Amino acid sequence: MYKAKKWLMEGNTESIRETKLKQKTEKQKKKDKKSKNNKAKRKARVYDRNHEIKWEKLDNTAHLFPAIADTGMSNVYRIAIYLDENIIQEKLQEALNIVLPKFSIFNCRLRQGMFWYYFEENEKDPPRVAEENTYPCRYIDENRNGNYLFRVSYYKKRINLEVFHVLTDGTGGMYFLKELAYQYLRLIHPELREQYGDYLSSQTSLNTEDSYIQNFKKSRFSKGYKSGRSYILKGSLFPSGKSGIIHGHMPLGEVKEKAKGCGATVNEYLVSMFIWSIYQSFLKGMPSKHPICISVPVNLRPYFQSVTAKNFFVMVTASFHPMTDNQPFEDVLESVKTTLREQLTKEHLEEVLSYNVTGERTMILRTIPLVFKNPGIKGLYKMHAKASAGTVTNLGNITVAPEYEPYIERFDVLLSRSQGQNTKMTLSTYRGILTTTIVSSLKSTEQQRVFFRYLTSQGISVSIDTNGVYYE
C-alpha cells in the first residue's frame, strides 16, 4: 500500500512539473515574441529613411520647471472635468489613445542637451489611465510613466488631467482635457459621433509657436519685476505631497454684483479677499514689517493675439501692506486694485516678457553647460521665493462645444505647493457657477474659514466641499 501511494505521489509530482515547465516555456515564447517585435520596430525605424523623430525647443517659461521640480515641489497642476455619469476606465484609455497623437505638446518626452533641455517625440504607448488612489498634483516620475509628463486618472464622475508645467499652462491643458472628454463621450454615446463627426473642436488650438520669442521686443526691454520680500505664511504642515483642498461654489452673478458695487472686477475682488483672509487669520489684523504679496498669473494670449497651446503667461503681483491695526477690507481692495492695474497694461507686460526672454538669449547664459546652469536657476528661484505668500490664478469662463454641454457638470483646478507658498487659490467659471479652490499645505483651516465667511457675510451664496484631509 505504501509503495502504491508513493508511486501515485511521484506520478502526480511529475505531472505538476510538466505543467509548470509548459507554462514557463509558453511564457518565455511570449516574451521572446514581444522582444522580437520590439526589435523589429526599432530596426524598422533605423532603416526607414522617411522616419524622423521630431524634436522641439522649450518655451521661455518652461526652462525653469525641470531645474526646480522634485517630489516636494512637483510643479504639477490639475484640471478636472465632472461628467454626468461614472467613468468607464477602458473607454477613457481608448479616448486617450486616440487623442494623444494629435497633440504634439503632450506626445513628447523631456531630453537633456548640453546647454538646454528639449522635447523629443515620444514613441512609447500612451500612459495608463488609473483610478485615483492618492493625493493630487504629485511629482511625475517620467521614468515610471512611459517618459510622459502628464497623467490621466479618474474618480467616479471626474476625469483628472495632471500636467507638469514644462509642457503648457492652464490654457493648453484645458484644450487637451476637453478634447479627451469629447472623445470619451463619443465612445460612450455613439450617436454623438454619428451626428457631429469625430473631429477636434474649433475652439481647440494645436499651435506650438513660442509666443514669448514671437512677441519679444528688445528695444522696449527694461526690468519687469519688483522683487521685495513678502510676509510668508507659517504653521504646521502636512507631509510632503499631501494637501488640504476646499472648493467653494457660488453664483457668478452675485459675486459680479458685489465686486461692481466696490468698483472692482471679480478677479480684483477675490484676490483682495484672499489677502484679507491672510491678514485676519495670520496677522490677526496687526501691522506687518513686510507686505502681503500674492502672485497672479496673467494669460498673455489676449494681449498679443496669440493662439499658442504652449506656455504663454507672466506673473504680476497684488499686494497690501498693513500699517495700522484692524484696517478694513476696503483698504485691502484699494491697494490690490492699484497694484494690479499698474501692471496690467500691454506696455508693462511687454517689459516683463522682454525681461524674461532677454535672460534666455544672453550669450553668456546660453554657453553655460546645463549641469552648471541648473543649480544657478534653482538658486535664483529660491531667492525670489520669499517675494510671494501665495498664488491666485483665474482660468476665467470655461465654455465647451454645445453638443457636449448636457453631459458636463463642472470643472475645477488645483495647483501644487511651491517654496514659500503654502496656500494657493484657483478660480474658474462654468455655466454661471464660479468655483474657488483653496489648496493648502497648512493643517490650519483658519484662513479658509475667514475667506468663505466673509463671502457669505456679503450675501453671496456659497456651497462647500473638500477632499476630507482636514477630517483625517
C-alpha positions in Angstrom: 0.0 0.0 0.0 2.8 2.4 0.9 4.6 1.7 -2.3 1.5 2.3 -4.4 0.8 5.6 -2.6 4.4 6.6 -3.2 4.1 5.8 -6.9 0.9 7.9 -7.1 2.6 10.8 -5.4 5.6 10.6 -7.6 3.4 10.5 -10.7 1.4 13.5 -9.5 4.6 15.4 -8.8 5.9 14.6 -12.3 2.6 15.9 -13.8 2.9 19.2 -11.8 6.5 19.6 -13.0 5.4 19.1 -16.6 2.6 21.7 -16.3 4.9 24.2 -14.7 7.6 23.6 -17.4 5.0 24.0 -20.1 3.7 27.3 -18.6 7.3 28.6 -18.3 8.0 27.7 -21.9 4.9 29.4 -23.2 5.7 32.5 -21.1 9.2 32.6 -22.4 7.9 32.3 -26.0 5.6 35.2 -25.5 8.4 37.2 -24.0 10.7 36.3 -26.9 8.0 37.2 -29.4 7.4 40.6 -27.8 11.1 41.3 -27.7 11.4 40.3 -31.3 8.6 42.6 -32.3 10.1 45.5 -30.4 13.5 44.9 -32.1 11.7 44.8 -35.4 10.1 48.1 -34.7 13.4 49.7 -33.7 15.1 48.2 -36.7 12.3 49.5 -39.0 12.7 53.0 -37.6 16.5 52.8 -38.1 16.2 51.8 -41.7 13.2 53.8 -42.6 14.8 56.9 -44.2 11.5 58.7 -44.2 11.1 58.4 -40.4 12.4 61.3 -38.4 11.9 61.6 -34.6 10.7 65.2 -34.1 12.2 67.5 -31.5 11.3 70.9 -30.3 12.7 73.7 -28.0 11.1 74.5 -24.7 9.3 77.8 -24.5 10.9 80.6 -22.4 9.0 79.9 -19.2 9.4 76.1 -19.4 13.2 76.3 -18.8 12.5 77.0 -15.1 10.5 73.9 -14.2 12.9 71.0 -14.9 15.5 72.8 -12.8 13.4 73.2 -9.7 10.9 70.3 -9.7 11.2 67.5 -7.2 9.0 65.3 -5.0 8.4 68.2 -2.6 7.7 70.8 -5.3 6.2 69.0 -8.2 5.2 72.0 -10.4 2.2 69.9 -11.5 -1.2 71.3 -11.8 -4.6 69.5 -12.2 -7.6 70.4 -14.3 -10.6 68.2 -13.6 -13.9 67.8 -15.5 -17.0 66.3 -14.0 -19.4 64.3 -16.2 -23.0 63.3 -15.6 -22.2 59.6 -15.2 -19.4 57.4 -13.7 -16.3 57.0 -15.8 -15.5 53.6 -17.6 -11.8 53.1 -17.4 -11.4 51.1 -20.6 -13.2 53.8 -22.6 -11.2 56.6 -21.1 -8.0 54.7 -22.0 -9.3 54.3 -25.5 -10.1 58.0 -25.8 -6.6 58.9 -24.6 -5.0 56.5 -27.2 -7.0 58.4 -29.9 -6.4 61.9 -28.7 -2.8 61.9 -27.6 -1.2 61.6 -31.1 -3.0 64.7 -32.2 -1.3 66.9 -29.5 2.5 67.1 -30.1 2.9 69.2 -26.9 1.7 66.2 -24.8 3.1 63.4 -27.0 6.7 64.1 -26.1 9.4 63.3 -23.6 12.0 65.7 -22.0 15.6 65.3 -23.0 18.7 66.9 -21.7 21.1 68.6 -24.1 24.5 70.1 -23.4 23.1 73.6 -22.8 19.3 73.3 -22.6 16.5 70.8 -22.2 14.5 70.0 -25.2 11.4 67.9 -26.2 11.5 64.8 -28.3 8.6 62.9 -29.8 7.6 60.0 -27.5 7.1 56.8 -29.4 6.0 54.7 -26.4 2.5 53.6 -25.7 0.3 56.3 -24.0 0.4 56.3 -20.2 -2.1 54.1 -18.4 -5.3 55.5 -17.1 -5.9 54.6 -13.5 -8.4 55.2 -10.8 -7.3 57.9 -8.4 -5.9 56.4 -5.2 -3.7 59.1 -3.7 -3.3 62.9 -3.3 -3.4 65.2 -6.4 -0.6 67.1 -8.1 2.1 64.6 -7.1 5.6 64.7 -8.8 5.5 63.0 -12.1 8.4 60.5 -12.4 8.7 60.2 -16.2 10.8 57.0 -15.9 7.7 55.3 -14.4 5.3 57.0 -16.7 6.5 55.9 -20.1 8.6 59.2 -20.3 5.3 61.2 -20.5 5.0 64.4 -18.5 1.3 64.2 -17.7 -1.1 61.6 -16.1 -4.8 60.9 -16.6 -6.8 59.4 -13.7 -10.5 59.3 -12.7 -12.7 59.0 -9.7 -16.4 58.3 -10.0 -17.7 61.0 -12.5 -14.4 63.0 -12.5 -11.6 62.9 -15.1 -8.3 64.3 -13.8 -5.6 65.7 -16.1 -2.3 66.4 -14.2 0.4 68.3 -16.2 4.0 69.1 -15.5 4.1 72.8 -16.1 7.0 72.4 -18.5 4.5 71.2 -21.2 2.0 74.0 -21.1 -0.1 76.3 -18.9 -3.7 76.0 -17.9 -5.0 77.1 -21.4 -3.1 74.4 -23.2 -4.1 71.9 -20.5 -7.7 72.8 -21.0 -7.5 72.2 -24.7 -6.3 68.7 -24.1 -8.7 67.8 -21.3 -11.8 69.0 -23.3 -10.8 67.0 -26.4 -10.2 64.0 -24.2 -13.6 64.3 -22.6 -15.3 64.9 -26.0 -13.6 61.7 -27.4 -14.7 59.8 -24.3 -18.3 60.9 -24.7 -18.3 59.9 -28.4 -17.2 56.4 -27.4 -19.8 56.2 -24.7 -22.6 57.8 -26.8 -22.0 56.7 -30.5 -24.9 58.9 -31.5 -22.7 62.0 -30.8 -20.2 60.7 -33.3 -22.9 59.9 -35.9 -24.4 63.3 -35.5 -21.4 65.6 -35.1 -18.5 63.7 -36.5 -15.2 62.8 -35.0 -13.1 66.0 -35.3 -11.3 68.3 -32.9 -13.4 71.3 -31.7 -12.9 74.6 -33.5 -12.1 76.1 -30.0 -9.0 73.9 -29.7 -5.6 75.1 -30.8 -2.7 72.9 -31.8 -0.4 75.8 -32.4 3.1 75.3 -30.9 4.8 78.6 -31.5 6.9 80.1 -28.8 4.9 83.3 -28.3 7.5 84.7 -26.0 10.1 84.8 -28.8 7.5 85.9 -31.3 6.5 88.9 -29.3 9.9 89.8 -27.8 10.9 93.4 -28.4 14.4 94.1 -27.3 14.1 97.9 -27.8 11.4 98.0 -25.1 13.4 96.0 -22.6 13.6 97.1 -19.0 13.5 95.2 -15.7 9.9 93.9 -15.3 9.9 92.6 -11.8 9.9 94.2 -8.4 11.5 91.7 -6.0 10.7 92.9 -2.5 10.1 90.5 0.4 6.6 89.3 1.3 5.1 88.2 4.6 5.3 84.4 4.5 2.6 82.0 5.9 3.9 79.7 8.5 2.4 76.9 10.6 2.2 73.1 11.0 2.5 71.5 7.5 1.1 68.3 6.0 3.7 65.7 4.9 5.3 66.3 1.5 2.8 65.5 -1.3 -0.3 65.9 0.9 -2.6 68.9 0.7 -5.9 70.1 2.0 -8.4 71.1 -0.6 -11.6 73.1 -0.2 -13.9 74.0 -3.1 -16.4 76.9 -2.8 -19.2 77.1 -5.4 -21.2 80.3 -5.9 -23.3 82.1 -8.5 -21.1 84.3 -10.6 -23.8 86.9 -10.9 -23.8 87.5 -7.1 -20.0 88.0 -7.0 -20.1 90.3 -10.0 -22.7 92.5 -8.4 -20.8 92.8 -5.2 -17.5 93.5 -7.0 -19.1 96.1 -9.2 -20.5 97.8 -6.1 -16.9 98.2 -4.9 -15.7 99.5 -8.3 -13.6 96.3 -8.8 -13.5 93.3 -11.2 -14.3 89.8 -9.9 -10.6 88.9 -10.0 -9.6 92.0 -8.0 -12.4 91.4 -5.5 -11.5 87.8 -4.9 -7.7 88.4 -4.8 -8.4 91.1 -2.2 -10.5 88.7 -0.2 -7.7 86.1 -0.3 -5.2 88.7 1.0 -7.8 89.9 3.6 -8.2 86.3 4.9 -4.4 86.1 5.4 -4.4 89.5 7.2 -7.1 88.4 9.5 -6.1 84.8 10.2 -2.3 85.0 10.4 -1.6 88.6 11.4 -4.9 89.0 13.4 -5.4 92.5 12.0 -2.0 93.7 13.2 0.7 95.7 11.3 3.4 93.8 9.5 7.0 94.5 8.7 6.5 93.1 5.2 3.6 93.5 2.8 1.3 90.6 1.9 2.2 89.9 -1.7 0.3 87.4 -3.9 1.4 86.2 -7.4 -1.2 86.5 -10.1 -0.5 84.7 -13.4 -1.7 86.6 -16.5 -2.6 84.9 -19.7 -0.8 86.9 -22.4 -2.8 85.5 -25.4 -5.5 88.2 -25.4 -2.9 90.9 -25.2 -0.8 89.6 -28.1 -3.4 87.9 -30.2 -1.7 84.5 -29.7 -3.3 81.1 -30.1 -0.3 79.0 -28.9 -1.0 75.9 -26.9 2.3 76.2 -25.1 3.0 78.3 -22.0 2.3 81.9 -22.5 1.9 83.8 -19.3 3.7 86.1 -16.9 3.4 86.9 -13.2 2.2 90.1 -11.7 1.9 90.9 -8.0 -1.0 92.1 -5.9 -0.1 93.5 -2.5 -1.3 95.1 0.7 1.0 96.4 3.4 -0.8 96.5 6.9 0.5 99.7 8.6 -2.0 100.1 11.4 -4.3 97.9 13.5 -7.6 96.5 12.1 -7.6 98.1 8.6 -10.9 97.4 6.8 -11.4 95.2 3.8 -11.8 98.4 1.7 -8.1 99.3 2.3 -7.0 95.9 1.0 -9.2 96.2 -2.0 -7.9 99.7 -2.9 -4.3 98.5 -2.6 -4.9 95.4 -4.8 -6.7 97.5 -7.4 -3.9 100.0 -7.6 -1.0 97.4 -7.8 -2.7 95.2 -10.3 -3.9 98.0 -12.6 -0.4 99.5 -12.7 0.9 96.2 -14.1 -2.0 95.0 -16.3 -1.1 97.2 -19.3 0.3 95.9 -22.6 3.3 98.1 -22.2 4.2 96.7 -18.7 3.5 93.1 -19.8 5.8 93.7 -22.8 8.5 94.8 -20.4 8.1 91.7 -18.3 8.1 89.5 -21.3 11.2 91.1 -22.7 13.0 90.9 -19.4 12.3 87.1 -19.3 13.4 86.5 -22.9 16.5 88.6 -22.7 17.8 86.5 -19.9 17.4 83.3 -22.0 19.0 84.9 -25.1 22.1 86.3 -23.2 25.2 84.8 -24.9 26.9 84.1 -21.6 23.9 82.2 -20.2 23.5 80.3 -23.5 27.0 79.0 -23.4 26.9 77.7 -19.8 26.5 73.9 -19.7 23.2 72.7 -18.3 24.9 70.8 -15.5 26.1 74.2 -14.1 23.1 76.2 -15.3 20.5 74.2 -13.3 21.9 74.9 -9.8 22.1 78.6 -10.8 18.4 78.7 -11.9 17.4 76.8 -8.7 19.3 79.3 -6.6 17.7 82.3 -8.2 14.3 80.7 -7.8 14.9 80.2 -4.1 15.9 83.9 -3.7 12.7 85.1 -5.3 10.5 82.5 -3.5 10.3 84.9 -0.5 8.7 87.6 -2.7 5.2 86.0 -2.5 3.0 84.4 0.1 0.8 82.5 -2.4 -0.8 82.4 -5.9 -4.2 83.2 -7.2 -4.9 82.1 -10.7 -8.1 82.6 -12.7 -8.9 80.4 -15.8 -11.9 82.6 -16.5 -15.1 81.5 -18.1 -14.8 77.9 -19.4 -17.0 77.0 -22.4 -17.5 73.7 -24.1 -18.8 72.7 -27.5 -22.7 73.0 -27.3 -23.3 69.3 -28.2 -21.3 68.1 -25.2 -22.6 70.6 -22.6 -25.5 68.4 -21.4 -23.0 65.8 -20.3 -20.6 68.1 -18.5 -21.4 69.3 -15.0 -18.4 71.4 -13.9 -14.7 71.9 -13.8 -12.1 72.7 -11.1 -8.4 73.5 -11.0 -5.7 72.6 -8.4 -2.1 73.9 -8.0 0.7 72.1 -6.3 2.6 73.5 -3.4 5.8 75.5 -4.0 8.6 77.0 -2.0 7.4 79.9 0.2 3.8 79.5 -0.9 1.9 77.2 1.4 -1.6 78.4 0.2 -2.9 78.9 -3.3 -6.3 79.6 -4.8 -7.7 78.9 -8.3 -10.8 80.4 -9.9 -12.9 79.1 -12.8 -16.4 79.6 -14.0 -18.7 77.2 -15.9 -22.4 77.7 -16.7 -22.7 80.7 -14.4 -21.1 79.0 -11.3 -17.8 80.3 -10.0 -15.6 77.7 -8.3 -12.9 78.9 -5.9 -10.5 76.2 -4.8 -8.1 76.8 -2.0 -5.2 74.3 -1.8 -3.1 74.4 1.3 -0.1 72.6 2.8 -1.0 74.0 6.2 -3.1 71.9 8.7 -4.9 75.0 9.9 -8.2 76.0 8.1 -8.5 79.4 9.7 -7.7 81.3 6.5 -10.3 79.3 4.6 -12.9 80.0 7.3 -12.3 83.7 7.1 -12.4 83.7 3.3 -15.7 81.9 2.9 -17.4 83.5 6.0 -16.7 87.0 4.5 -18.2 85.9 1.2 -21.4 84.8 2.9 -21.5 87.9 5.1 -21.7 89.9 1.8 -24.9 88.0 0.8 -23.2 85.6 -1.6 -24.5 82.0 -1.5 -21.6 79.5 -1.1 -21.6 75.7 -1.1 -18.5 73.9 0.2 -16.9 70.6 -0.5 -13.5 69.2 0.5 -11.1 66.3 -0.1 -11.6 65.3 3.5 -7.9 65.7 4.6 -8.9 68.0 7.4 -11.1 65.3 8.9 -8.5 62.6 9.0 
